[in-house]
Amino acid sequence: MNLEDLGNIGELIAAIATIATLVYLALQIRQNNDATRISAGQSILSSLNESLQVASSSPQTARVLILGQSDFETLPDDEKAQFTVWVFSWFRVLEQGEYYHRKGYLEDEVWQGHVEHLKQIMKSDAVAQWWESRHHFFNDDFQALVNEARIAETEAKLPRDVIEKIIIES
């Protein structure tokens, strides 16, 4: 074996090592992407759950959120503000969710449940009016999603029996 043969063997070993390194890096990038996707999905779901937990944090808050959807004009100004802030916050979290879903960080089957909830909420005249006056605060893709939800037919209904009970007890 001469010096040229040894050089060729060295180049072959270097090429194999380079390929092995590239395969390793590709696997690491894939794992990192998966971890990022999972983290983003968990983050948005946690934010949505926190937003929804506000509704059950007290009977007063639940009343404001329910009446805000069904009979907004009867709320006093401070409760109208409370409802408006909650809706804005919830829509912001949904906007993040839509972005993560569009980028592939949130699975379809997980995201679809939130879209159905959005469809239900958009049946509220107060929320629809709120959206009309504030839609420009949100990105175009999210605006398209909400506008589709507004016109979509769904089986979801506002909880009228609960609303009537709250109104009677107030």
C-alpha positions in Angstrom: 0.0 0.0 0.0 1.5 3.3 -1.0 1.0 6.8 0.2 -1.8 7.5 -2.3 -3.8 4.5 -1.2 -3.5 5.7 2.4 -4.7 9.2 1.4 -7.7 7.7 -0.4 -8.6 5.6 2.7 -8.3 8.8 4.8 -10.6 10.7 2.5 -13.1 7.8 2.6 -13.0 7.8 6.4 -13.4 11.6 6.5 -16.4 11.3 4.1 -18.1 8.6 6.2 -17.5 10.7 9.4 -19.0 13.8 7.6 -22.1 11.8 6.6 -22.5 10.4 10.1 -22.2 13.9 11.5 -24.8 15.2 9.1 -27.2 12.4 10.0 -26.7 13.1 13.7 -27.3 16.8 13.2 -30.5 16.1 11.2 -31.8 13.9 14.0 -31.0 16.5 16.6 -32.8 19.2 14.5 -35.8 16.9 14.1 -35.9 16.2 17.9 -35.6 19.9 18.6 -38.4 20.7 16.2 -40.6 18.1 17.9 -39.8 19.5 21.3 -40.5 23.1 20.0 -43.8 21.9 18.6 -44.8 20.2 21.8 -43.8 23.2 23.9 -45.7 25.6 21.7 -48.8 23.4 21.8 -48.7 23.0 25.5 -48.1 26.8 25.9 -51.1 27.7 23.9 -53.3 25.1 25.5 -52.3 26.3 28.9 -53.1 29.9 28.0 -56.5 28.9 26.6 -57.3 26.9 29.7 -56.2 29.8 32.0 -58.4 32.1 30.0 -61.4 29.7 30.4 -60.7 29.2 34.1 -61.3 32.9 34.6 -64.9 32.2 33.7 -65.2 29.9 36.7 -63.1 31.8 39.1 -66.1 33.3 40.8 -69.9 33.4 40.4 -69.7 37.1 39.6 -67.1 36.6 36.8 -69.2 33.7 35.4 -72.3 35.9 35.4 -70.5 38.7 33.6 -69.2 36.4 30.9 -72.5 34.7 30.4 -74.5 37.9 30.4 -71.9 39.6 28.3 -72.6 37.0 25.6 -76.4 37.1 25.8 -77.4 40.5 27.1 -74.4 42.8 27.0 -76.4 46.0 27.2 -77.8 45.2 30.6 -74.4 45.0 32.2 -73.1 48.1 34.1 -70.1 49.8 32.6 -67.5 48.1 34.8 -68.8 44.7 33.9 -68.9 45.6 30.2 -65.3 46.5 30.6 -64.5 43.3 32.4 -66.3 41.3 29.6 -64.5 43.2 26.9 -61.1 42.7 28.4 -61.7 38.9 28.8 -62.9 38.6 25.2 -59.8 40.5 23.9 -57.5 38.3 26.0 -59.2 35.2 24.8 -59.0 36.3 21.2 -55.3 37.1 21.6 -54.7 33.6 22.9 -56.7 32.1 20.0 -54.7 34.2 17.6 -51.5 32.6 18.9 -53.2 29.2 18.6 -54.1 29.9 15.0 -50.5 30.9 14.3 -49.1 27.8 15.9 -51.6 25.6 14.1 -50.8 27.2 10.8 -47.0 26.6 11.4 -47.7 23.0 12.3 -47.1 23.3 16.0 -50.6 22.5 17.0 -52.3 19.3 15.7 -55.6 19.6 13.8 -57.6 17.5 16.2 -56.6 19.6 19.1 -57.1 22.9 17.3 -60.5 22.0 15.9 -62.1 21.9 19.4 -61.0 25.5 19.9 -62.4 26.5 16.5 -65.7 25.0 17.5 -65.7 27.0 20.7 -64.9 30.1 18.7 -67.9 29.4 16.4 -70.1 29.2 19.5 -68.8 32.4 21.0 -69.2 34.2 17.6 -73.0 33.5 17.8 -73.2 36.1 20.5 -74.2 39.5 19.1 -72.0 41.3 21.7 -68.9 39.3 20.7 -69.7 39.8 17.0 -70.1 43.5 17.6 -66.9 43.6 19.6 -65.1 41.8 16.7 -66.4 44.2 14.2 -64.9 47.2 16.0 -61.6 45.5 16.9 -60.8 42.9 14.2 -58.1 45.2 12.8 -56.0 44.6 15.9 -55.4 41.0 14.8 -53.4 39.4 11.9 -55.1 38.7 8.6 -55.0 34.9 8.9 -56.8 35.1 12.3 -59.3 37.6 10.9 -60.1 35.1 8.2 -60.6 32.3 10.7 -62.9 34.4 12.9 -64.9 35.6 9.9 -65.4 32.0 8.7 -66.4 31.1 12.2 -69.0 33.8 12.2 -70.8 32.4 9.2 -70.3 28.7 10.0 -73.2 26.7 11.1 -72.7 24.7 14.3 -74.8 22.8 16.8 -73.3 24.7 19.7 -75.8 26.9 21.5 -75.4 29.5 24.2 -76.4 28.0 27.6 -79.8 29.6 27.7 -81.1 27.7 30.8 -78.0 28.9 32.7 -78.4 32.4 31.5 -82.1 32.6 32.4 -81.3 31.2 35.9 -78.6 33.8 36.4 -80.9 36.6 35.2 -83.7 35.5 37.5 -81.3 35.3 40.5 -79.7 38.7 39.8 
